[in-house]
Amino acid sequence: MALPGWVIAAEPPLVLTPLESEERLEAPASVGIVPEASDEAIAARLERILVATGWYEQPAVTVDEGVAFLYGQARRQNHRQWAGDLARSTQDVVAVVNHLELIEPSIWDLSPALSGLNELGRTVLRSLPYVLFSLLLLALAWSLGVLVTRLLRWTTKTSKRNNLLKDVVARGGGVLVFVAGLYSVFHVAGLTNVALAVLGGTGLAGIALGIAFRDITENFLASIFLSAQNPFRTGDLIEVGGTRGFVQSMTIRATVLMTLDGNHVQVPNATIYKSDITNFSANPNDRMEFGVMIGLNDSITDTQAIGLAVLAGHPAVLENPEPWVVAEEIRNAAVLIKLSFWFDSRKTNGQQLRSALIRLTKRALMEAGMTIQAEQRQYVEPIADGPAEESGAAMTVSEAETRPEGEVIRNQAALAPMPEKGENLLDQ
């Protein structure tokens, strides 16, 4: 049944809400007008719609031969665009000329800022449950990390490993648990990609810091490895990088040595770890030797017997390993006899013992009538009054103080302040 010309076809009602942003507004797909509607009916319908929105100042619409002309003022660009789309969707409108003008906002207009604050407030309120849950999960991750750290410390308490190594393991376990909890927080908040980016950035930052502080990192890692391997202990006599001394302490940066001259030397741990280490205290038994030159007419066999008797008769010379005396070479008009012996470096000063043995060997050879040669074809003939009198005591007054070098250095170290502050990793 045909409807009267002034009757407007039914259409879905428009739900108009204030728009808070500049997103593109979608106009209805079509605005129904009966085919017999005049230009005036189209204009009236469009103008009523514009007035109903409340978005426009003094809206007016005219239609001439299906061409719609829109007049008035719009507060926003998306409102102006929406009006044009609305007119194009209207039945029997063939073209649209949009003369709507944008209202320039006042410099004192705070409505955008207030709108942004309102939107921010609503966002915060909507996110509040997630924030509270994330904070709870973060606190739980922190607590678990601390618990794991303490548990690992308690588990490794009875281990003989160095405290630094045990502490690194315990802290590393706690950090891994906390990082896993932090990732869970980002995942719950829907920020998985952000979490991966943060973790990746943290790794890159760690690499960058490691490169920037390479020496510090090398020394720290070297201290961990040295603590785990224990190539030396406090008080050991070692030689590393051309420096010989008694170990005083080792921190996370350097190892402090006191040389045989009583000077402190700080050797970086990285240098020690990458260098050859000679530990003279690993075996308490130490070997020393000295030589004596006799004439070609003297008996090598008798000289060896005399030398062995002198070495074996001294109480500080060890029986095992046994001492030995050998003819090493012929030099000019003399034979070089080499005497070698072992002693306990924990109880005996090697230099003083060597001095005593040289003295006793000279005395025994001179008493036996041997000629002691010099380097340049000279020899010492027995003096008419006999050889100079030498003491037959195992130790003379100057040799009687036979404290080991380690004990002397420890006494010196006790009087000198330690140059490298920090916990001694060798005492753990």
Residue pairs with C-beta under 8 A, 6 or more apart in sequence:
3 9
3 34
5 34
5 36
5 37
5 38
5 41
6 41
7 34
8 32
8 33
8 34
8 37
8 41
8 45
9 32
9 33
9 34
10 32
11 28
11 30
11 31
11 32
12 28
14 28
14 49
14 52
16 52
16 53
16 54
19 25
19 76
19 78
19 79
20 115
20 118
20 119
22 76
22 77
22 78
23 78
24 78
24 81
25 78
25 79
25 81
25 82
25 85
26 85
27 82
27 85
27 86
27 88
27 89
28 86
28 89
29 89
30 89
30 90
30 91
31 45
31 46
31 49
31 86
31 89
31 90
31 91
32 91
33 41
33 42
33 45
33 90
33 91
33 92
35 91
35 92
37 91
37 92
39 62
39 63
39 64
39 65
39 66
40 63
42 63
42 68
42 90
42 91
42 92
42 93
43 61
43 62
43 63
43 68
44 61
45 90
46 61
46 63
46 68
46 70
46 86
46 87
46 90
47 59
47 60
47 61
49 86
50 56
50 59
50 61
50 70
50 72
50 83
50 86
51 59
53 79
55 74
55 75
55 76
55 79
55 82
56 72
56 73
56 74
56 75
56 79
56 83
56 100
57 72
57 73
57 74
57 75
57 103
58 71
58 72
58 73
59 70
59 71
59 72
59 83
59 100
60 70
60 71
60 72
61 68
61 69
61 70
61 71
61 87
62 68
62 69
62 71
63 69
63 93
65 94
66 92
66 93
66 94
66 95
67 93
67 94
67 95
67 96
67 97
68 87
68 90
68 93
68 95
68 96
68 97
69 97
69 99
70 83
70 84
70 87
70 96
70 97
70 98
70 99
70 100
71 99
71 100
72 100
72 101
73 100
73 101
73 102
73 103
74 80
74 83
74 100
74 101
74 102
74 103
75 102
75 103
76 102
77 102
80 98
80 100
80 102
83 98
83 100
84 96
84 98
84 100
87 93
87 96
87 98
88 96
105 111
105 112
130 188
130 189
133 188
134 185
134 188
134 189
137 181
137 184
137 185
137 188
138 181
138 182
138 185
140 181
141 177
141 178
141 180
141 181
141 182
141 184
141 185
142 178
142 181
144 177
144 178
144 181
145 174
145 175
145 177
145 178
145 181
146 174
148 173
148 174
148 177
149 170
149 171
149 173
149 174
150 170
152 166
152 169
152 170
152 173
152 174
153 166
153 167
153 170
156 166
156 169
156 170
157 166
159 166
161 227
161 228
162 227
162 228
162 230
162 425
162 428
163 425
163 428
164 223
164 224
164 227
164 252
164 425
164 428
165 224
165 227
165 228
168 224
179 199
182 195
183 195
183 199
185 195
186 192
186 194
186 195
186 198
187 195
210 217
215 268
215 270
216 253
218 268
218 269
218 270
219 252
219 253
219 254
219 268
219 269
219 270
220 252
220 253
220 269
221 270
222 268
222 269
222 270
222 272
222 273
222 274
223 250
223 251
223 252
223 253
223 269
223 425
225 273
226 250
226 255
226 269
226 272
226 273
226 425
227 250
227 425
227 428
231 277
231 279
232 238
232 247
232 277
232 279
232 281
232 282
232 426
233 247
233 281
233 426
234 247
234 248
234 249
234 424
234 426
234 427
235 246
235 247
235 281
235 406
235 410
236 246
236 247
236 279
236 280
236 281
236 282
237 244
237 245
237 246
237 247
237 279
237 280
237 281
237 345
237 405
237 406
238 244
238 245
238 246
238 247
238 257
238 277
238 278
238 279
238 280
238 281
239 277
239 278
239 280
240 267
240 271
240 272
240 275
240 276
240 277
240 278
241 267
241 271
241 272
241 275
243 257
243 259
243 265
243 267
244 257
244 259
244 260
245 257
245 258
245 259
245 260
245 265
245 409
246 257
246 258
246 405
246 406
246 409
246 410
246 413
247 255
247 256
247 257
247 426
248 256
248 257
248 258
248 264
248 413
248 418
249 255
249 256
249 418
249 420
249 424
249 425
249 426
249 427
250 256
250 269
250 424
250 425
250 426
251 420
251 421
251 422
251 423
251 424
251 425
252 269
252 422
252 425
253 268
253 269
253 420
253 422
254 266
254 267
254 268
254 269
254 420
255 266
255 267
255 269
255 272
256 264
256 265
256 266
256 267
256 418
256 419
256 420
257 264
257 265
257 266
257 267
258 264
258 265
258 409
258 412
258 413
258 416
259 265
260 405
260 409
262 409
262 412
262 416
264 416
264 418
264 419
266 419
266 420
280 286
280 345
281 345
281 406
284 344
284 345
284 346
285 318
285 321
285 342
285 343
285 344
285 345
286 342
286 343
286 344
286 345
286 350
287 321
287 340
287 341
287 342
288 340
288 341
288 343
288 350
288 353
288 354
289 338
289 339
289 340
289 341
290 338
290 339
290 354
290 357
290 358
290 361
291 328
291 336
291 337
291 338
291 339
292 303
292 307
292 336
292 337
292 339
292 358
292 361
292 362
292 365
292 372
293 331
293 334
293 335
293 336
293 337
293 372
293 373
293 374
293 375
294 300
294 303
294 334
294 335
294 337
294 365
294 370
294 371
294 372
294 373
295 333
295 334
295 335
295 370
295 371
295 373
295 379
296 330
296 333
296 334
296 335
297 371
298 335
298 370
298 371
300 327
300 335
300 337
302 368
302 370
303 325
303 337
303 365
303 370
304 325
304 326
304 327
304 337
306 361
306 364
306 365
306 368
306 370
307 325
307 337
307 339
307 361
307 364
308 323
308 324
308 325
309 364
310 339
310 357
310 360
310 361
310 364
311 317
311 323
311 325
311 339
311 341
311 357
312 319
312 323
313 360
313 394
314 341
314 353
314 356
314 357
314 360
314 394
315 394
316 343
316 344
316 347
316 348
316 353
316 356
316 394
316 402
317 323
317 341
317 342
317 343
317 353
317 357
318 341
318 342
318 343
318 344
321 342
322 342
323 339
323 340
323 341
323 342
324 339
324 340
325 337
325 338
325 339
325 340
326 337
326 338
326 340
327 335
327 336
327 337
327 338
328 336
328 337
328 338
329 335
329 336
330 336
331 375
332 373
332 375
332 376
332 377
333 373
333 377
333 379
334 373
334 374
334 377
334 379
335 373
339 357
339 361
341 357
343 350
343 353
345 404
345 405
345 406
346 404
346 406
347 402
347 404
348 402
348 404
349 401
349 402
349 403
349 404
349 405
349 408
350 405
351 405
352 395
352 399
352 401
352 402
353 399
353 402
355 398
355 399
356 394
356 395
356 396
356 399
359 390
359 391
359 396
360 390
360 392
360 394
362 372
362 390
363 387
363 390
363 391
363 392
365 372
366 372
366 382
366 387
366 388
366 390
367 387
369 382
371 379
371 380
371 381
371 382
372 379
372 380
373 379
373 380
374 380
395 402
